[in-house]
Amino acid sequence: MLNRYRTTAYNPCTYLEEPVPTHMLGAMIRWIEHAIPADSFMQAVIENNLKAAVQNADNDNIHLIPLYVSWLYSNAPANCWGSLRNTECWPAILAHYKLPEIEDEPQTLGDA
């Protein structure tokens, strides 16, 4: 899952490319790929709700909000984040375009 996404993002506060903490990266990817809501802090970031993000941030994440927004901007589909409306619609959009999982290996012509 992590192989498809960058693990760093540009932080506009430090002007550096920085690593995104793995547990927070996982939360964002689970939202993008499966519409699994994150904790209250990260869900606020995904919804572009700065007030809620700041209210719910811990001492480590309060300084990383710009990094997470930069990562989402560079990696996430535009219609899965950025507003409450986008996040409310994302599960339905994802369900509509999600390909069914392949449970069995495909049969070859010799199999019958």
N, C-alpha and C positions, 0 to 999 in steps of 0.2 A: 504494500500500500504506500509506504513512504517513498519508494523508488520513483514514483511518478511525479513527485513534487519537490521543489527546491526546499532545502532545510535552512536556508538563510534568506534574509530580506534586508533591504536598505532601510536603515533607521534615520529618518530625517532629523532627529535630535542630535545624533552623534556624527552624522555624515559618513557613516561606515556601514559596510555589509556585516550583519551580525547573525549569529545562529539563533533560530527560533527554538525556545525550550521544547523538548520532545513531547512532553505531556500536553502542552498547549497546541502544538502542531497536530497531534493526534485528534484533539477535540475539533479543530477546524476541518480536518480531512473527514472525520466521521460525519460532520454536518454536510459537507459538500457531496460526499458519495452516498450517504444513507439517510440524510435528514434527521440524524440523531441530535437532539438539542444538547448544547454544552451546558456547563454550569452557568450561574447567573452572570458572572463577570464576562465570560467569553461570549455568551449569547447576546449580551448588551453590545459588545464590540461588533459582533456579526450584524446586529440590527442597526448599527451606527448610532447608538444611544449613548452619547458621551457621558451624560449625567449618571446613568445607571452603571456604566463601566467604571467610572471613578468611584462611585459609592461602593461597588462590590469588589474593587481591586484590593489585593493584598500588597504588602510592601515591595515585593519583587515586581509584580505585574503593573503597578501604577506607572512605572517608568517605561514599560514596554508597549503601551497602547499604540504609539505610532508605528512600532515595528510590526505589530499584528495587522494593523490596517494596511500597511505597505505590502505585507505578505498576501493578504486577501486580494488587494488590488491587482497584484501580479499573477496570482494563481487561481483564484476562484471565479467561476462564471458570474458575470455581473448581476444576473437575476436571482442569485442565491443569497445575496448579502446586501448591505447598504441601507436598508429600510425595513421597518416592521412589515410593510406590505410584501416586500420581496420574500422575507423569511416565512410569512404566513402562506405564501403561494408555492414555495420551493418544494415541500413534500409532494404536492400534486404534480408539479412539473417533472420532478424526478421519477415519480411512479409512472407517468405517461411515457417517458423516453427510456426508461430502464429496460435493458434487454433481459430476458429470462436467463437465469443461471443454468449452465449445462451440468446436469447431474451425472450422467453417464458419458463414457467416452463414445465418440461417434463410431458407428459401425462401418466397416469397410465392405467393399463389394463381395468379398469372400465369406463374410459372416451372414448367417441366415437363421 
